[in-house]
Amino acid sequence: MQSQDVAPRPAPASGSAADPVVDVEQAEAALVEHYPRLVRIAYLVLPPGLGRGRRVLTAHALTQRALPRGRTATPVIPAQSAGREGDPGYAFVRLQVVRTALEAGLPLRRRAWPKRSQLPPLLPQVWGLRLFPRSGGADELALDQRLSAMSGPARAACVLRGLEKLPDGDVRELLAAAGVADVDAALDEAAPAEDAYALLDSPEFDPCSLQARPTDLMRRRQHMKAALAAAAAVAVCGALLGMPGDGWGPDGAAAPPYAQNPAAQAALNPALLLKVPPAAWESSARTDFSVWPARGDLTGDSALLRRALAVWARPGESVRVSATPGTPSGGPSGPPQLLYAGTVDNARVVLLYDGLRIVRYAEPRDGTKGAALDFARVDGADRAGAGAVVLGRADGNIRYLTAPWVTKAAERDLLKPGSGAMDLTLTGGTTAPMAGPAQSGACTSWNVLQLTDASGTRLLTDLGELVPARLTTGRPGSVKDASGAAALHAWAPYACSLGAMRSTGVRSVNAWAYASQPLPDASGAADWVCTRAETWQGGGERVLAQFHTPGSTYGAVAAKAENVPACGAKDPQVLAGVLWKSGTGSWYLLAAGSRGTSSISATGGVTGSARGNLLAVKAEQGGQAELKGTLEDGRAVSGLR
């Protein structure tokens, strides 16, 4: 059985009189769930003088050391509304991260032992590479310079105000608990940076999305010469010991490592690129990327194609390389298929396909400095999954290359199902630029791509990768494209939750309304919806159980899980609960299971049971419960958390 997180809550409430008790399991759950956010907090608070590489490793080390050694009572910031701010475990590890990050910026003193956070981290370590976040634009650089000029407490105040959205009263409490002597001075020093708070969510300050570069190669070469000479001597002695005979080494009959490979050489020859005829898809039994024709105004530019193939085989140090989870980034095994070569805004772009991956090479129009190489896994793509590929992103806009069978493209705001779609011009399969989904800040719109072909209409959403994710609705095992009016209205309250699925290799996301529950105060019925993201790699699925009350614009995430069969075709069962405050001020534990649930029970801080797939029992604010359900076939099911 699993402990059920009881969130969200629709109204803020004051903190309890006693400090909560946080145990290791609760703190670990909060740390794992919010790890990228906690590492970002540590990275922003650490002194910039450490350098970007050491700040990355130190931020990860401080966050991983934030767990308590046992049960501990700790003052935490009172819950404001829901989610992580109502979790004492998260408040505890956040306080530990802020405290140790501030300690790391203190100068070393004579006659005093240094604190552990002031020393270089023993773990994690990466040998031979320097890791640092992606570079941002001029605004991010300006903010980084402003933060570097601040004191550690002022940086912490900026982060707690801008990133954590805490009011000044809670910021004061947290900074005081972290050991800051003059909290007022820190808040005053941080005040001028208030206009740049939205940039704190930028990839510039994300120490979990990193670039890698080599360390000092000359020094490494000098240090390795003696070791290489010794290794060569050992290898020669081993070869002599193995003679005579056919050789006992693991390579056996393999050619020397420097031998030329004809297939690898052919993969670098632009003249051997596979170019599919424009009408091949009309007669082919397959409708995937293998029947896409070569398009674009630079398909005959041999120099560009040769550079793209060479960079794919061996990207240089200046090339920005990214790959979706589970996607190998090695070179092609033979001549790949050319999908596109052309000019997109201010870049030259080449799209290639090798049967497993889509590879995008992009370089500036005025040179090759700043080239980028992106990989996306697409094996097993069908007609719906091979509908479009991202050609480029610029100024918040996206251009797509669509499949040859697409007859119409349009842009639609998923949050406004009744507003209609705006047609996009298609030129040689390339769409006009359309606005991308919200990246940060308030989610006031979520723009998606609507494609139409002979088989129907479907919606695709950009999640920061080469291939957009398909949106569907319906019970697992019988899903349909989210194209009709009912499906659009079903998706609208949950569109913003798609932001939690960025950059995870998502192939499709399904929204399934698995229950409707009358509210105890007779104010209507709330909807329970499960959104499940399937990935190209076949693992890392993400499941969100969401709760939507009448009149609310957005659904609220009540529970989440990863790598579970729940809410999927293999096991279309789901159970989740939420702590809800009625209009009269009473608190209730509401829970709902999918069809086929015969009973639900709650134990722990809230107790109760009910026949059927719905449960509503009175509760206290902040109560926690463990949910368990029984299916009609006798199987037990636990609540998501």
ROTORRO-942051 format. One record per residue (C-alpha): residue in one letter; x, y, z. Coordinates in nm, 2 decimals. Example, Ala and Ser with C-alpha at 12.3 -4.5 7.8 and 13.67 -1.06 7.14 Angstrom:
BEGIN
   residuo     east    north       up
         A     1.23    -0.45     0.78
         S     1.37    -0.11     0.71
//
This chain:
BEGIN
   residuo     east    north       up
         M     0.00     0.00     0.00
         Q     0.12     0.35    -0.07
         S     0.07     0.67     0.13
         Q    -0.16     0.91    -0.05
         D    -0.05     1.28    -0.08
         V    -0.36     1.48     0.00
         A    -0.33     1.78    -0.23
         P    -0.43     2.02    -0.38
         R    -0.63     2.25    -0.14
         P    -0.83     2.53    -0.29
         A    -0.77     2.78    -0.02
         P    -0.47     2.88     0.20
         A    -0.47     2.82     0.57
         S    -0.25     2.92     0.85
         G     0.02     2.68     0.98
         S    -0.04     2.44     1.26
         A     0.06     2.53     1.62
         A     0.32     2.25     1.64
         D     0.62     2.20     1.41
         P     0.56     1.90     1.18
         V     0.77     1.59     1.22
         V     0.96     1.49     0.91
         D     1.10     1.14     0.87
         V     1.36     1.02     0.61
         E     1.10     0.86     0.38
         Q     0.89     1.17     0.36
         A     1.20     1.39     0.30
         E     1.33     1.15     0.04
         A     1.00     1.14    -0.15
         A     1.00     1.53    -0.16
         L     1.36     1.54    -0.27
         V     1.31     1.29    -0.55
         E     0.99     1.45    -0.68
         H     1.13     1.81    -0.67
         Y     1.50     1.73    -0.73
         P     1.55     1.95    -1.04
         R     1.39     2.25    -0.86
         L     1.60     2.20    -0.54
         V     1.92     2.17    -0.74
         R     1.83     2.49    -0.93
         I     1.78     2.67    -0.59
         A     2.12     2.55    -0.47
         Y     2.28     2.66    -0.80
         L     2.14     3.01    -0.79
         V     2.23     3.07    -0.42
         L     2.59     2.93    -0.45
         P     2.85     3.20    -0.51
         P     2.92     3.26    -0.88
         G     3.30     3.28    -0.80
         L     3.30     2.90    -0.78
         G     3.27     2.88    -1.16
         R     2.98     2.72    -1.35
         G     3.13     2.37    -1.35
         R     3.19     2.35    -0.98
         R     2.86     2.52    -0.90
         V     2.68     2.24    -1.09
         L     2.85     1.96    -0.90
         T     2.82     2.14    -0.56
         A     2.45     2.21    -0.62
         H     2.39     1.84    -0.68
         A     2.60     1.74    -0.38
         L     2.43     1.98    -0.14
         T     2.08     1.87    -0.26
         Q     2.17     1.50    -0.22
         R     2.30     1.56     0.13
         A     1.98     1.74     0.24
         L     1.81     1.43     0.38
         P     1.77     1.41     0.76
         R     1.93     1.11     0.94
         G     1.61     1.02     1.12
         R     1.28     1.17     1.23
         T     1.31     1.53     1.30
         A     1.08     1.82     1.40
         T     1.15     2.13     1.20
         P     0.98     2.47     1.16
         V     0.86     2.49     0.80
         I     0.69     2.76     0.60
         P     0.31     2.74     0.64
         A     0.12     2.58     0.35
         Q     0.00     2.84     0.12
         S    -0.23     2.65    -0.11
         A    -0.13     2.31    -0.24
         G     0.14     2.10    -0.39
         R     0.50     2.12    -0.26
         E     0.43     2.42    -0.03
         G     0.20     2.20     0.17
         D     0.45     1.93     0.21
         P     0.67     1.94     0.52
         G     0.92     1.71     0.36
         Y     0.98     1.96     0.08
         A     1.00     2.25     0.31
         F     1.26     2.07     0.52
         V     1.49     1.97     0.23
         R     1.45     2.32     0.08
         L     1.56     2.48     0.41
         Q     1.86     2.24     0.42
         V     1.96     2.33     0.06
         V     1.94     2.70     0.12
         R     2.13     2.68     0.45
         T     2.42     2.47     0.31
         A     2.44     2.68    -0.01
         L     2.48     2.99     0.20
         E     2.74     2.82     0.41
         A     2.93     2.73     0.09
         G     2.98     3.10     0.02
         L     3.14     3.17     0.36
         P     3.51     3.24     0.36
         L     3.74     2.99     0.52
         R     3.88     3.10     0.86
         R     4.20     3.02     1.04
         R     4.19     2.81     1.35
         A     3.84     2.68     1.26
         W     3.75     2.36     1.08
         P     3.57     2.43     0.75
         K     3.22     2.32     0.71
         R     3.16     2.03     0.47
         S     2.97     2.25     0.23
         Q     3.27     2.49     0.20
         L     3.49     2.21     0.06
         P     3.48     2.07    -0.30
         P     3.23     1.79    -0.32
         L     3.36     1.43    -0.31
         L     3.05     1.32    -0.50
         P     2.93     1.35    -0.77
         Q     3.25     1.36    -0.98
         V     3.29     1.34    -1.36
         W     3.63     1.26    -1.49
         G     3.76     1.43    -1.81
         L     3.46     1.65    -1.86
         R     3.34     1.99    -1.75
         L     2.97     2.02    -1.70
         F     2.77     2.35    -1.72
         P     2.42     2.46    -1.80
         R     2.32     2.58    -2.15
         S     2.40     2.94    -2.23
         G     2.10     3.18    -2.23
         G     2.05     3.51    -2.40
         A     2.14     3.86    -2.31
         D     1.87     3.89    -2.04
         E     1.99     3.58    -1.86
         L     2.35     3.70    -1.88
         A     2.25     4.03    -1.73
         L     2.06     3.86    -1.45
         D     2.36     3.63    -1.38
         Q     2.58     3.94    -1.35
         R     2.33     4.10    -1.11
         L     2.31     3.79    -0.89
         S     2.69     3.76    -0.89
         A     2.71     4.11    -0.74
         M     2.48     4.03    -0.46
         S     2.55     3.87    -0.12
         G     2.45     3.51    -0.06
         P     2.15     3.60     0.15
         A     2.03     3.84    -0.11
         R     2.06     3.57    -0.38
         A     1.86     3.34    -0.16
         A     1.59     3.60    -0.11
         C     1.57     3.65    -0.49
         V     1.53     3.28    -0.54
         L     1.27     3.23    -0.27
         R     1.07     3.53    -0.40
         G     1.10     3.48    -0.77
         L     1.14     3.10    -0.81
         E     0.94     2.97    -0.51
         K     0.69     3.25    -0.51
         L     0.70     3.29    -0.13
         P     0.56     3.61     0.03
         D     0.81     3.82     0.22
         G     0.69     3.69     0.56
         D     0.77     3.33     0.47
         V     1.10     3.44     0.31
         R     1.20     3.61     0.64
         E     1.12     3.29     0.83
         L     1.32     3.07     0.60
         L     1.62     3.29     0.58
         A     1.63     3.33     0.96
         A     1.60     2.95     1.00
         A     1.89     2.92     0.75
         G     2.11     3.13     0.97
         V     2.10     3.47     0.80
         A     2.17     3.74     1.06
         D     2.03     4.05     0.88
         V     1.72     3.94     0.69
         D     1.60     4.29     0.62
         A     1.92     4.39     0.45
         A     1.90     4.08     0.23
         L     1.55     4.16     0.12
         D     1.64     4.52     0.05
         E     1.94     4.42    -0.16
         A     1.73     4.17    -0.36
         A     1.45     4.42    -0.44
         P     1.61     4.57    -0.75
         A     1.61     4.23    -0.93
         E     1.23     4.19    -0.90
         D     1.17     4.27    -1.27
         A     1.38     3.97    -1.37
         Y     1.23     3.70    -1.15
         A     1.07     3.52    -1.45
         L     1.41     3.45    -1.59
         L     1.50     3.23    -1.29
         D     1.31     2.94    -1.47
         S     1.55     2.98    -1.77
         P     1.76     2.68    -1.89
         E     2.06     2.91    -1.82
         F     2.01     2.83    -1.45
         D     1.91     2.46    -1.49
         P     2.19     2.24    -1.35
         C     2.00     1.93    -1.45
         S     2.02     2.01    -1.83
         L     2.39     2.02    -1.90
         Q     2.65     2.06    -2.17
         A     2.98     1.87    -2.16
         R     3.33     1.99    -2.26
         P     3.67     1.84    -2.20
         T     3.90     1.95    -1.92
         D     4.26     2.07    -1.98
         L     4.37     1.84    -2.26
         M     4.74     1.93    -2.25
         R     4.77     1.86    -1.88
         R     4.58     1.54    -1.91
         R     4.81     1.43    -2.20
         Q     5.11     1.50    -1.99
         H     4.98     1.31    -1.69
         M     4.87     1.01    -1.90
         K     5.19     0.95    -2.09
         A     5.35     0.74    -1.83
         A     5.03     0.55    -1.76
         L     4.99     0.48    -2.14
         A     5.35     0.35    -2.16
         A     5.29     0.12    -1.87
         A     4.97     0.00    -2.02
         A     5.13    -0.07    -2.36
         A     5.40    -0.28    -2.19
         V     5.13    -0.48    -2.01
         A     4.95    -0.53    -2.34
         V     5.26    -0.65    -2.52
         C     5.34    -0.89    -2.24
         G     4.98    -1.02    -2.25
         A     5.00    -1.08    -2.62
         L     5.33    -1.27    -2.59
         L     5.17    -1.49    -2.32
         G     4.88    -1.57    -2.55
         M     5.10    -1.69    -2.84
         P     5.10    -1.93    -3.03
         G     4.74    -2.00    -3.12
         D     4.44    -1.82    -3.26
         G     4.44    -1.56    -2.98
         W     4.25    -1.56    -2.66
         G     4.16    -1.20    -2.64
         P     3.79    -1.08    -2.65
         D     3.83    -0.93    -3.00
         G     3.92    -1.27    -3.16
         A     3.91    -1.23    -3.53
         A     3.82    -0.85    -3.52
         A     4.02    -0.62    -3.75
         P     4.25    -0.36    -3.58
         P     4.06    -0.06    -3.44
         Y     4.21     0.17    -3.70
         A     4.08    -0.05    -3.99
         Q     3.85     0.13    -4.24
         N     3.48     0.03    -4.24
         P     3.32     0.06    -4.58
         A     2.97     0.11    -4.43
         A     3.09     0.39    -4.20
         Q     3.26     0.55    -4.50
         A     2.95     0.53    -4.71
         A     2.75     0.69    -4.44
         L     2.96     1.01    -4.47
         N     2.91     1.04    -4.85
         P     2.64     1.29    -4.94
         A     2.61     1.13    -5.28
         L     2.48     0.81    -5.13
         L     2.20     0.97    -4.92
         L     1.87     0.80    -4.97
         K     1.62     1.03    -5.14
         V     1.26     0.90    -5.16
         P     1.05     1.00    -5.47
         P     0.77     1.26    -5.39
         A     0.49     1.01    -5.47
         A     0.63     0.70    -5.30
         W     0.40     0.73    -5.00
         E     0.09     0.70    -5.22
         S     0.16     0.34    -5.32
         S     0.36     0.23    -5.02
         A     0.21    -0.01    -4.76
         R     0.40     0.20    -4.49
         T     0.31     0.54    -4.37
         D     0.60     0.66    -4.16
         F     0.92     0.86    -4.20
         S     1.06     0.60    -4.44
         V     0.83     0.73    -4.72
         W     0.89     1.10    -4.66
         P     1.05     1.27    -4.97
         A     1.35     1.49    -4.96
         R     1.24     1.85    -4.94
         G     1.39     2.20    -4.90
         D     1.59     2.44    -5.12
         L     1.93     2.30    -5.03
         T     1.89     1.93    -5.10
         G     2.16     1.97    -5.37
         D     2.41     2.15    -5.15
         S     2.67     1.87    -5.12
         A     2.90     2.08    -4.89
         L     2.61     2.13    -4.64
         L     2.51     1.77    -4.65
         R     2.87     1.66    -4.60
         R     2.91     1.88    -4.29
         A     2.59     1.75    -4.15
         L     2.70     1.39    -4.19
         A     3.05     1.46    -4.05
         V     2.91     1.63    -3.75
         W     2.67     1.35    -3.69
         A     2.96     1.09    -3.70
         R     3.19     1.30    -3.48
         P     3.05     1.62    -3.33
         G     3.32     1.87    -3.23
         E     3.36     2.05    -2.90
         S     3.16     2.36    -3.01
         V     2.86     2.16    -3.13
         R     2.55     2.16    -2.89
         V     2.43     1.80    -2.88
         S     2.09     1.69    -2.73
         A     1.90     1.36    -2.74
         T     1.57     1.25    -2.61
         P     1.58     0.99    -2.33
         G     1.67     0.64    -2.46
         T     1.80     0.77    -2.79
         P     2.16     0.66    -2.89
         S     2.37     0.95    -3.02
         G     2.62     0.76    -3.22
         G     2.69     0.80    -3.59
         P     2.49     0.63    -3.87
         S     2.57     0.27    -3.96
         G     2.51     0.34    -4.33
         P     2.38     0.60    -4.57
         P     2.07     0.76    -4.40
         Q     1.76     0.90    -4.56
         L     1.74     1.27    -4.64
         L     1.41     1.43    -4.53
         Y     1.50     1.80    -4.56
         A     1.78     2.04    -4.64
         G     1.69     2.41    -4.65
         T     1.70     2.76    -4.50
         V     1.48     2.81    -4.19
         D     1.47     3.16    -4.06
         N     1.84     3.24    -3.99
         A     1.98     2.89    -4.01
         R     2.05     2.61    -4.25
         V     1.88     2.29    -4.14
         V     1.93     1.93    -4.24
         L     1.69     1.65    -4.13
         L     1.81     1.29    -4.16
         Y     1.65     0.95    -4.08
         D     1.82     0.62    -4.02
         G     1.52     0.39    -3.94
         L     1.56     0.45    -3.56
         R     1.62     0.82    -3.52
         I     1.54     1.16    -3.66
         V     1.86     1.37    -3.66
         R     1.85     1.75    -3.70
         Y     2.16     1.94    -3.79
         A     2.14     2.32    -3.78
         E     2.41     2.59    -3.84
         P     2.39     2.97    -3.87
         R     2.35     3.11    -4.22
         D     2.68     3.30    -4.19
         G     2.90     3.02    -4.07
         T     2.92     2.70    -3.87
         K     3.01     2.84    -3.53
         G     2.73     2.75    -3.29
         A     2.61     2.44    -3.48
         A     2.36     2.21    -3.31
         L     2.28     1.84    -3.34
         D     1.96     1.69    -3.20
         F     1.85     1.33    -3.19
         A     1.50     1.19    -3.14
         R     1.40     0.83    -3.13
         V     1.11     0.74    -3.37
         D     1.12     0.37    -3.42
         G     0.77     0.22    -3.46
         A     0.62     0.54    -3.58
         D     0.28     0.51    -3.75
         R     0.08     0.76    -3.96
         A    -0.02     0.96    -3.65
         G     0.33     0.95    -3.50
         A     0.50     1.06    -3.82
         G     0.29     1.36    -3.89
         A     0.54     1.64    -3.83
         V     0.90     1.73    -3.72
         V     1.02     2.05    -3.57
         L     1.23     2.24    -3.83
         G     1.33     2.53    -3.60
         R     1.24     2.75    -3.31
         A     1.29     3.13    -3.30
         D     1.15     3.40    -3.08
         G     0.90     3.17    -2.92
         N     0.77     3.05    -3.26
         I     0.80     2.70    -3.42
         R     0.81     2.59    -3.78
         Y     0.72     2.23    -3.86
         L     0.79     2.00    -4.16
         T     0.47     1.80    -4.21
         A     0.42     1.45    -4.36
         P     0.35     1.45    -4.74
         W     0.00     1.32    -4.68
         V    -0.09     1.62    -4.47
         T    -0.34     1.84    -4.66
         K    -0.40     2.12    -4.40
         A    -0.23     2.26    -4.09
         A    -0.37     2.50    -3.83
         E    -0.28     2.65    -3.49
         R    -0.52     2.60    -3.20
         D    -0.52     2.72    -2.83
         L    -0.60     2.41    -2.63
         L    -0.71     2.63    -2.34
         K    -0.98     2.78    -2.55
         P    -1.17     2.50    -2.72
         G    -1.44     2.72    -2.86
         S    -1.21     2.98    -3.02
         G    -1.15     2.78    -3.34
         A    -0.83     2.71    -3.53
         M    -0.61     2.95    -3.73
         D    -0.49     2.81    -4.06
         L    -0.12     2.79    -4.12
         T     0.02     2.83    -4.47
         L     0.19     2.51    -4.60
         T     0.48     2.57    -4.84
         G     0.65     2.25    -4.96
         G     0.54     2.08    -4.65
         T     0.68     2.36    -4.42
         T     0.43     2.54    -4.20
         A     0.43     2.92    -4.14
         P     0.57     3.00    -3.79
         M     0.32     2.94    -3.50
         A     0.34     3.03    -3.14
         G     0.47     2.76    -2.91
         P     0.32     2.65    -2.58
         A     0.39     2.86    -2.27
         Q     0.75     2.80    -2.14
         S     0.74     2.97    -1.80
         G     0.52     3.20    -1.59
         A     0.15     3.19    -1.59
         C    -0.01     2.94    -1.82
         T    -0.26     3.15    -2.01
         S    -0.25     2.97    -2.34
         W    -0.13     2.63    -2.48
         N    -0.09     2.64    -2.86
         V    -0.10     2.31    -3.05
         L    -0.06     2.20    -3.41
         Q    -0.37     2.07    -3.58
         L    -0.31     1.85    -3.89
         T    -0.56     1.72    -4.13
         D    -0.52     1.43    -4.39
         A    -0.74     1.18    -4.56
         S    -0.77     0.98    -4.24
         G    -0.89     1.26    -4.02
         T    -0.77     1.54    -3.79
         R    -0.53     1.51    -3.50
         L    -0.36     1.74    -3.25
         L     0.01     1.75    -3.18
         T     0.19     1.95    -2.90
         D     0.55     2.07    -2.88
         L     0.72     1.94    -2.57
         G     1.07     2.08    -2.65
         E     1.18     1.79    -2.87
         L     1.21     1.72    -3.25
         V     0.89     1.52    -3.28
         P     0.57     1.67    -3.13
         A     0.35     1.45    -2.90
         R     0.01     1.32    -3.02
         L    -0.29     1.42    -2.80
         T    -0.57     1.16    -2.75
         T    -0.87     1.10    -2.53
         G    -1.07     0.80    -2.42
         R    -1.04     0.48    -2.21
         P    -0.70     0.31    -2.24
         G    -0.70     0.06    -2.51
         S    -0.96     0.25    -2.72
         V    -0.82     0.60    -2.74
         K    -0.91     0.84    -3.02
         D    -0.74     1.16    -3.15
         A    -0.84     1.47    -2.96
         S    -1.01     1.64    -3.26
         G    -1.38     1.68    -3.19
         A    -1.55     1.94    -2.98
         A    -1.61     1.70    -2.69
         A    -1.24     1.60    -2.69
         L    -1.13     1.96    -2.71
         H    -1.34     2.06    -2.41
         A    -1.22     1.75    -2.22
         W    -0.85     1.86    -2.27
         A    -0.89     2.23    -2.19
         P    -0.86     2.22    -1.81
         Y    -0.55     2.00    -1.82
         A    -0.35     2.15    -2.11
         C    -0.11     2.33    -1.87
         S    -0.01     2.00    -1.70
         L     0.16     1.91    -2.03
         G     0.45     2.13    -1.92
         A     0.55     1.87    -1.66
         M     0.62     1.63    -1.95
         R     0.87     1.84    -2.15
         S     1.20     1.68    -2.27
         T     1.11     1.33    -2.16
         G     1.08     1.16    -2.50
         V     0.70     1.16    -2.50
         R     0.52     1.00    -2.79
         S     0.16     1.06    -2.70
         V    -0.05     1.18    -2.41
         N    -0.40     1.05    -2.34
         A    -0.66     1.22    -2.12
         W    -0.92     0.99    -1.97
         A    -1.22     1.11    -1.76
         Y    -1.25     0.80    -1.54
         A    -1.50     0.93    -1.28
         S    -1.74     1.21    -1.19
         Q    -1.80     1.28    -0.82
         P    -2.09     1.48    -0.66
         L    -1.94     1.73    -0.42
         P    -2.05     1.70    -0.05
         D    -2.17     2.07    -0.04
         A    -2.40     2.01    -0.33
         S    -2.21     2.26    -0.55
         G    -2.20     2.03    -0.85
         A    -1.99     1.74    -0.96
         A    -1.61     1.73    -0.99
         D    -1.43     1.54    -1.27
         W    -1.15     1.30    -1.22
         V    -0.92     1.28    -1.52
         C    -0.61     1.06    -1.57
         T    -0.34     1.19    -1.82
         R    -0.08     0.93    -1.92
         A     0.23     1.01    -2.13
         E     0.37     0.72    -2.33
         T     0.73     0.75    -2.45
         W     0.92     0.64    -2.76
         Q     1.16     0.44    -2.56
         G     0.89     0.23    -2.39
         G     0.98     0.34    -2.03
         G     0.95     0.64    -1.81
         E     0.57     0.67    -1.86
         R     0.42     0.96    -1.65
         V     0.07     0.94    -1.50
         L    -0.11     1.23    -1.35
         A    -0.45     1.20    -1.17
         Q    -0.62     1.54    -1.19
         F    -0.92     1.69    -1.01
         H    -1.14     1.95    -1.17
         T    -1.42     2.13    -0.98
         P    -1.71     2.31    -1.14
         G    -1.62     2.66    -1.25
         S    -1.25     2.61    -1.22
         T    -1.03     2.70    -1.52
         Y    -0.76     2.45    -1.45
         G    -0.75     2.10    -1.32
         A    -0.53     2.03    -1.02
         V    -0.28     1.74    -0.99
         A    -0.39     1.52    -0.71
         A    -0.14     1.24    -0.76
         K     0.14     1.13    -0.99
         A     0.35     0.83    -1.07
         E     0.61     0.71    -1.31
         N     0.69     0.37    -1.47
         V     0.35     0.22    -1.36
         P     0.09     0.04    -1.57
         A    -0.20     0.23    -1.41
         C    -0.42     0.43    -1.65
         G    -0.27     0.24    -1.94
         A    -0.38    -0.02    -2.19
         K    -0.22    -0.30    -1.99
         D    -0.39    -0.20    -1.66
         P    -0.67     0.06    -1.71
         Q    -0.72     0.11    -1.34
         V    -0.65     0.42    -1.13
         L    -0.73     0.53    -0.78
         A    -0.65     0.88    -0.64
         G    -0.76     1.11    -0.36
         V    -0.75     1.48    -0.27
         L    -0.81     1.69     0.04
         W    -1.08     1.94    -0.06
         K    -1.23     2.24     0.12
         S    -1.60     2.31     0.07
         G    -1.76     2.64     0.03
         T    -1.87     2.62     0.40
         G    -1.51     2.58     0.52
         S    -1.54     2.20     0.59
         W    -1.25     1.97     0.48
         Y    -1.32     1.64     0.31
         L    -1.11     1.36     0.17
         L    -1.25     1.28    -0.18
         A    -1.13     0.98    -0.37
         A    -1.23     0.81    -0.69
         G    -1.14     0.49    -0.87
         S    -1.20     0.39    -1.23
         R    -1.49     0.18    -1.35
         G    -1.48    -0.17    -1.20
         T    -1.38    -0.05    -0.85
         S    -1.62    -0.21    -0.60
         S    -1.50    -0.04    -0.28
         I    -1.25     0.22    -0.14
         S    -1.11     0.26     0.21
         A    -0.89     0.52     0.37
         T    -0.66     0.47     0.67
         G    -0.41     0.68     0.86
         G    -0.49     1.04     0.94
         V    -0.83     1.01     0.77
         T    -1.04     0.69     0.80
         G    -1.35     0.58     0.61
         S    -1.48     0.35     0.35
         A    -1.75     0.33     0.08
         R    -1.90     0.09    -0.16
         G    -1.84     0.16    -0.53
         N    -1.58     0.38    -0.69
         L    -1.63     0.70    -0.49
         L    -1.54     0.80    -0.14
         A    -1.61     1.12     0.05
         V    -1.54     1.15     0.43
         K    -1.49     1.45     0.66
         A    -1.12     1.53     0.74
         E    -0.90     1.78     0.91
         Q    -0.68     2.03     0.73
         G    -0.34     1.88     0.66
         G    -0.46     1.52     0.72
         Q    -0.29     1.24     0.53
         A    -0.45     0.91     0.43
         E    -0.35     0.58     0.27
         L    -0.60     0.47     0.00
         K    -0.68     0.12    -0.10
         G    -0.94    -0.01    -0.34
         T    -1.08    -0.34    -0.43
         L    -1.18    -0.43    -0.79
         E    -1.49    -0.63    -0.89
         D    -1.26    -0.93    -0.97
         G    -1.11    -0.92    -0.61
         R    -0.78    -0.76    -0.70
         A    -0.65    -0.48    -0.47
         V    -0.54    -0.14    -0.61
         S    -0.35     0.13    -0.42
         G    -0.38     0.50    -0.47
         L    -0.14     0.69    -0.68
         R     0.08     0.94    -0.51
//
